[in-house]
């Protein structure tokens, strides 16, 4: 039946494509050119004869038909999504759930162990596919509850694919739920995001009990949140629920079946070691020397981590998690401390987000900003930011000097002393690295501000070419708005606006005044937004403020001097240029606001110590060494939490020492 339906589907799609090509070709290649010719004064083709009057109706009809054929799949999908009982919704959901479960299984630690050693601990007992009451899968962390859940999902998918009456299993990670969220709405969002099950369809399937809810990650929630989450799950009134947990909060559920996942026995561990042959001889020897190690090999997770650590030969035992991290990182190509720092940073972010994902892109700064060390803060606020301001002052004064003369440039240099200050005090860092950040900030500030100043001057010059009344009114309106934004007083705003109005009575709305106004507005807004963004970033770091932002306003004098060297005019009669420049620069306090986007952009350099630019290479190396699995996920929350709490210097030293053992010549890891 499925094969016949697939053949008819392919035949229908092929027929629509042929019809689209034919109708679209006739419309675009024949009717449209003829219609354009007729509309521009030409005549229709003689071959049309008496049928020429049907040209426009035919064009409208065939154009509509072409659009319908082109949008057929999208429109039909939209109509299908609005009908929960349509078989296409069920087939699509089964396919997406199967892909998700298969990806999770293929990327799991158990699958990695099976690929590298040929064996994997058997987790049991198997869960029944007849889910009639809520089922609790209980066991300690790492006991294999998620593995059992995925195995159950595969079995339920196979049964649902053969019988259209059976419900569809969906795996849901509870770690993403927040206490303030309505659980039902959150669940529908998860189904839509992960499996593209529309909210309308998901709501109907929950009501009709066409879903088996497989919940994982309850332990990721805080203890108080777990109880409330279980209350929400009970309120759904869906009997087909399977829930994995290592805690005992499930006792609050009114009716449930409990499946206990027992620890691994010594016999099972010995059989697994024997099945791996000489590859785990180091683990076997370590167990003989240290009988207390048996207490740690209680779970499939512990056995898998140690087995992966020992697969290349005997190693010094440091504890399950430490041994696993050291042995895996020692066989990577990246620098150990950089790798460990990056993984610690990503583990902290994942723990705060309550998931296992090692993100390649930085999330919003409030998630990670308090993980940053004081040295990175010092480099940004004591080196890069002052350098950027100095570069901005030098380049803007240079552009003003070249464009308007040395007198307006000197006025701009004096105006830089009044830039708003903010309180930043941090511990002194490495001077050599700080100099690089200062130079980088200076170049970036000079290039960006210089470009904005040039653009502002060009725009101001173009405005000066408008009719004189328009230019006059524009300058007065801008001055009025800037003055009101600073004073919040209408009378003072009018009084301040009279100054440029009086100057223009003498000089007129000249090109110099408009250019100065454009340069001042651009550079003033940029400087104010930059300082405001710095203040917003500063509010999120864990450092106490004490003194003001120190930079070199004298850099403006450097810009004036450079302008003089290239032959800029003195510009003694630059009343209009100075007036426009000062009016524009007065926008700086107004722009000094905590802009979110600018703060996000300025905060990103702070993460470079923890998460360098070559982050994708580090993530791929960690995945190759099974420090990450399943498209950059941590193998377990125990591994994630261990990395989040580790000392990167100490752990990197252990990795370097282990590398030296693996590669006596120092040429790199060989095992």
N, C-alpha and C positions, 0 to 999 in steps of 0.2 A: 504493500500500500504506500509506504513512504517512497519507494523507488518510482512508482507510477506518478505520485504527486510531484516529485522532483523533476521528472521528465516533462510533465505539463507546465511546471513553473518555468523551466528553461525554454520550452517552446514559446510560451507567452512572452517572455523577456526578449527572445530573438525576434519575434513578430513585431513587437513594439519598436525595437531598434531599427528594423528595416523600414517600418512605416515612418518613423521619425526622420530617417535619412531621406526618404523619398519626398515626404511633405515639406520638410525643411529645405531641401534642395530646390524644389519648385518655387517655394515662397521667396527664398533669399536670392536665388540666381535668376529667376524669371520675373516674378510679379513685382518685387521691390524695385529693380531697375526701371521696369516699364512704368510703374506708378510715379517714381521720381521724375522720369522724363515728361510724363503727362502733367505733373504738378508744376514743373518749371517752364511751362509754355510750349512744350513739344507736343507731339501727337502720338497716339497709341500705334502699335504695330499694325500695318495693313492686314496682316494675316488674321487678326482678331475679328475684323469685319464688323458685323452687327453685334458681336458678343463683347465689344469694347465697353459697353455700359456696365457689364458685370465685373469689371476689373477691380473696383474698390470693394464691393461685397465679397468677392473671392479672396482678396488680400486679407480682409478682416477675419473671415472664417478660417482660412488656412493658417493665419498667424495664431489664432486662438487654439486651433488643433495642434499646432507645433508646440505651443506652450504647455498644453495639457499632456502631450506625450512626453515632453522633457521632464515634467514634474510628476509623472505618474507614480514612480516609486515613493517619492516623499509624501505625496498626498495619500496614497494607499496606506503607507505606514502610519500616518497621522490618524486615518480613519480606523485602522486596526487597533491602535493604542486606546482609542475611545470605546472599544468593545472588549471588556475583560474576558468574555467567554470565547473570543475568536481563537481558533487553534493556532494561528500564527504567533500569538502572544506566548502560548505555552512552549512551542518549539523554540522560539528565540530565547526564552528564559532558560530552558534546559541547556541549550547550547552555551550560553554565557556562564551559567553556574558550573557546567562541566569544565570549561576552559579555566575558570578561576581555581577550582579545586585541583585540577591537574597541575596548574602552575605552582600552587602551594605544596603539593606532594613532591613534585620534581625538585623544588628548591629547598625542601626540608633537610634538616641535619641527618635524619635517618636515611634519606635517599643518598645524600653525599657519602655517608658511611658505607652504604651498600655499593656504591660505585667505586670507592677507593679500596675497600677491604673485602667486598664480596658478601658481607654479613651485616645484619642489623638486629638489635635486640627486639624480640617479639613482645609487643605490648598486648596485654589481655586483661580481662576476657573480651571477646568481640561483643559489640553492642547489637541488640536485636533491631531488626528493621521494622518491627511492628511497634511503632511508637503510639501508644494510646493514652498514656499519662505522662506528666513531666518526668524526665529522667535526669538524675544528677550523676555526673561522672566525677567522682571525688578521688583525690590522690595528692601526694606532695608535689611541690614544684619540680618539673622535669620528669615526672613519672610517665609521660606519654599520653596525656589526656587529649591534646590536640591531634595527635596521630590517630587515636581511636575515633575522634570526631570526623576527621577527613575520610577515614575508611568507611564510616557509616554514611557519609555524604555520597561517596562513590557507589555504595550498594543501593542507596535510595534513588540515585540518579538512574542506575541501570533498570530498576523496577519501574520508575516513572516513565522511562523512554518506551517501555513495552506496554504499559497499561495507562491509557489517558485519564483514568479515574484517580490514580494515585497522586498524592500531593508532591509538590516540588520542594526539595531540600534547599535551604539557603544558609550559608555560613555568615554569621554576623559577629564582628569584634566589638565587645562591649566597652573596650578601653576608650573608644571615641565618644562615648556618651558623657554629657555634663549634667550635673544635678539640676541646673536651671532649665534644661531642655525638656519639653514634653516628649515622653518616651515614644508614644505612637507616631508623632510627626517626625521625630529623629529616625525611627526605624524605617519609615517610608522614604526618607531622604537617602538612607544607606542603600536600600533596595534600588532606588533610582540611580544613584551614583555608581554602585558596584556592578549591578546586573541590568541596568537600564529598564527596570520594571517601573512603568509610570505609576504615579501616586494613585491614580484612579483604579488601575488594575491591581496594585498591591493592596489597596484598601478592600476591594471586592474579594480578593483571594484570602485575605486574613479573615474576613467575615464568613466566607464559605468554607474556611479551614482547608484551603488548597495549598498551604505551605507548611513545611516542617522547619521550625526555627531552631537552628543549631548555633547556640551562643557560646562564644569563647572569650577569654580575657576578662572574666569577672574579677580576677585577682588584681588587675591593673587599676581598679577603682579603690578609692579610700574606703576604710571599713564602714563609715557612716553612709557613704554613697551606695555600698553594696546592698545594704538592707533596703534602701529606697528603690534601688534598681530591681531587686527581687519582687518588691511590692508592685512595681509597674508591670513586670512580666506576668505576675499573677492576675493583674487587672485586665490584661489582654484576653483572658479566658480562652486561650488556645491550648488544647491538651497536647498537641504534638510539638513538644519543646524538649530539647536536650541541652543541658547546661554543664559546662566544665568549671570546676572550682577546686581550690586547695583549702578553702576555709569551711567553716561549719554554719555560715549564715543561711544555708539552704533549709535549715530546720524551721524557718519561718514559713515555708511553703505549705499550703494546706494538704496537698497530696502529691507524693512523689515516689519514684523508684530510685534507689541508690545503687550505683555500680562502683565498687571500690577497686582502684588500680593498685595492686600490691607491688612492693619493692622487688627488685631483682634478687634472686637467690644466688648463693655462691656457686651452686652447680651450674646455673645458667651462664654466669660470668665466665666460669672455667671452660664451658663448652664453646662460648664465643671466642675466647682467646685461642683455644686449640684450633678452631675452624680457620683462624687467620694465619696459622703457621708461624713462620719466623718473623713476620712483620710486627708482631706484638710481643716478641721475646723480652723487650725492655720492660713492658708492663708486667709480665709474668714474674720477672726477677724482682721488680719493685714490690709486688705483692708478697713475695716470699720474705723479703727483708723487712717489710713494714706491714704487719698484719692489721694495724689500725686503718690502713687504706681501704679495707673492705667496708668500713662504715661509710665511706664516701661514694662507693660504687653501688648505691642503692637504687639508682634510677637509670633509665636508658640515656638520659641526657648526660649524666656524669660519665657513664661508660663511653658514649660517643665522643665526648670532648677529649677524654684521656686517650682513646684509641687513635683519634686523629693526631694528637700530639706525639704519640709514640710510633706512628706508622713508619717513620723514616729511621728509626733506631732508638737506642736507649738514651734517655735524657734524665737530668736531675729533677726529681719530683719536688714541686713547690706548692702543691695544692691543685685541685682539679682545674679551677678557672685560670689560675696563674700559669700553670703548665701549658694549658691549651693556647693561651694568648702568646706566651713567649715562643713556643715551638712553631706556631703558625707565622708569627711576625718575623722570626729569624730566617725563614725561607723565602721571604719577599725581597723584591729588589729595591724598594723605597728606603729612605733613611728611617731608622727605627723610631726616633723621637717624633719626627714629623707624622709618621703613621699613627703612633699611639696618641699623640695630641689630637689629631683629626678624629680618630675613633672615639676618644673621650668626649670631645666637643659634640659629635653627632649623637653619642649615647645620652648625653645630658639633655639635648634637644628632644630626642625620642622619648625619654622618660617624662619630660615635662608635657609632651603632647600625648602621653599615655598610649604609645604604640611602639612598634619595633622597627620602623622605617628609618634608614640612614639616608637623609635627604641630600641630594646633590646640589640643590639650590637653597640659599639662605631663607628661612622664614622671616616674618617681621621681627624687628630688633628687640621688642619686648620679650621675645621668647629666649634670646640667647645673650643679650647685652650684659647681664650680670655675671656671665661666665668668663668675661674678659679680664685678663691680668692687668696690673697697674702700669706695666711697661708700655703696652700698646696704647693705653690711655695717655700716657706721657708723650709718646711720639706724635699722637694726633693733636693734642691740645697745646703742647709746648713746642712743637716743631713744624708739623705739616700745616696746621691752621694759621699760626703766625707767618709762616713762609708764604702761604696763599694770599694773606692780606697784604704782605709787603709786595708781592708780585703784582697784585691788583692795583695798589697805589702807584707803583712805578709805571705800569703799562698805561693806566688811565691818564696820568699826568703827561706821559709822552705823547699820547694821541691828542690830548687837548693842546699841548704845545705846538705840535705839527699842524693841527687843523685850525686853531684859533689864535695862537700866539703864546709867548712866554708869560705874559701877565696873567691871563686866565689859568695857565698851567700852574703858576705860583699860587694863585688863589685855591686851586684844587688841592695842591700839596698841603696848604694850611688847613683846608677843610678835613683832610684825613685825620687830623688830631682829634676831631670831635666824633669819630666813629664810636658807637655804643660799645662799652666794655662789659664783660661778663666774668664771673668769679670761677676760675679753674685752678686748682692746686693739686698736683699729683707727685708721686715719687719719681725721682730722677731715674732715667733708664740708661741704656747703652748709648754713649755719645756718638759712636761711629754710625750706628743705624739711624740715630736721630738726625744726623747731618744729611743722610740720603733722603729721609722723609721731608726735611726742610727744603732741600733743593727741588724735590718733586712737587711739593706744594707751591713753591715760588713759580716754577714753570707753568703749572696748571693754572694758578691764579692769574699770571700775566697773559697767557694765551686766551683764556675765557673772557676775562675782563677787557682785554684789548679788542677782541672780536666784538663784544657787546658795545664798546665805545665807538668803534668804527661804524657799526650798523646804526647806532643812535645818531651819529653825525650825518650819515647818508639820509636817513629818514627825515631829520630836521631840515636838511637842505632841500629835500623834495617838498616839504610843507611850505617853505619860504616862497616857492613858485606859485602857490595858490593865490587867489585874489587877496589884496591887503586886508579888507575887512574880515575875511575868514581867518587869516593868520593872526590878526590882532585879537579876535574873539577867542581863538583856540588857546593862545598863550594866557589870556586873562582867566579863562575857565580852569586851565590846568593849575595856575597859581592859586586860584581860589580853593580848589579841591585839596591841593597839597597843604595849604595853610589851615584849612578846616580839619584835615586829618591829623595835624599836629596839635592844634589848640583846642579843638572841639568847641570853639566859640565863633559864632557867626560874625560878630563885629570885628574881632581880630582877624578873621579870615578875609573880610572885605578890605580892612586896612592894609593887610599884607599884599593883597592882590592889586592894590593901587600902585605899589612900587613898580612892578614891571609895566603896568599900564602907563605910568608917567614916563618911564624910560623909553617906551615905544613912541610916545608923543615926540620925543627928541630924535630917536634913531630910526623909528619905524620898525615894523616886524621884519627885521633884516635876516639874511641868511645866517649870519654869525649868531644872532640871538636864538634862532630856531635850532641851529646845530648844537649850541651849548646846552639848550634845554633837552634835546634828545640824548646827548652824551650824559648829562647829569641824571636824567631819569633812568637810563639803562644801568649805569654803574652804581647809582645810589640804591636802586631796587635790588641789584645783585648782591651788593655788600650787606644790606640789611637782612635779606633772606638768608645769606650765608651765616651771619652771626646768630640769627634766630634759630637756624637749624642746629648750630653748635650748642646753643643753650638747651634745645630739646634733647639732643643726644646726651648732654651732660646730666640731665635729670634722671637718666636711666642707668648710669654707671654707679658702682659702689665706691665712690671716692668723695671725701668731704671737701667742699669748696672753701677757699680762704682769700685768694688775691685775684686781681683782674687779669684778663687775657693780655699778655705782654707781646707786643710785636714792634716793628720799626716803622713808625709813621714817616721817619726821615727818608724812607724809600721813595716817597713822592718827589723829594728833591733830586733823587737820582734820575727819575723820569724827566724832570725839568732840564737837568743837565744834559741828558741824552738828546732831548729835543733841540737844545741850543747847539749841540755838536753837529747835528744834521742840517743846521741852517734855518731854524724856525725864526719867524719875525718876533720882535719884542711885543708889538701890539699895544702901544700905550693908550690908544683910543678904543679900547675894547670894552666899553661900558655895556653894550648890548650882549656881547658874549659872556661877560662875567655875570650879568643879571640872569640870563637864561641858565647858565651853569649852576648858580646857587639855588635857583628855584627848583631845578631838577634834583640836585643833591639833597634838598630838604625832604625828599621822599624816603630817605634812608630810615629814619625812626619809624615811619609808617610800615615799611617792609620788614622791620625787625620783629617778626612773629614766628611762633613755633610751627613751621610748615612740615607736615608729616612726610611728604615725598622727599624734600630736601634732607630732612633728618635721616631718613632711611638710606639715602645715597651717601651721606657723610659718615654714617655708622659702619658701612660695609668694610672700609679698610681696617677697622678694629679687629675683625675676625680673621685677618690674614695669618696671624701667628698660629691660631688654632686650626684654621681651615684654609690652606693656601690655594693659589689660583689653579694649580694642577690637581684639583680635587677629584676629577673624574678618574685620573690615573691612579690615585690613592684608593679610591673606592673599588676600582677594578682589581687592583692588586690584592686588596683585602678579600674580595670575593673569590679570587683564584686560590687564596690560602684558607678559604672556608671560615674566615673571620666574619664574613657576611654571607648570606644565602638568599635565594629567592628574590632576585632583582634588588639587591642592596637592603636586606633586612637582617637584623641581628638574630642569631639562631634561637635565642630564648631571652626572656626578661632577666634571668639570672646573669647571663653574659652581658647584657646591656648595662645592668646596674653595676656589675663588677668593673667594667670599663669606665663608667661614669664616675666612680669613686677612686680610681687608680691614681698613683703618682706617676706622671709620664716620664720624669727623669729617672726615677728608680727602675721603672719597668723597661725603659729603653736601654738602661745599663745592663739589665739581665739579658735583653735581646742581643745586644752587642757581644756579650760574653758567650752566649750560645752560638752566635754566628762564627766567632773565632774558633770554637770547637768543631763546627761543621766545615770550616774552610781554613785549614792551618796556614795556607799561603797568603791569606788576606785578600784573595781575589774575588771573594763573594761566596755566598752560600752554595754548596754543591750537593747537599743531601736532599 
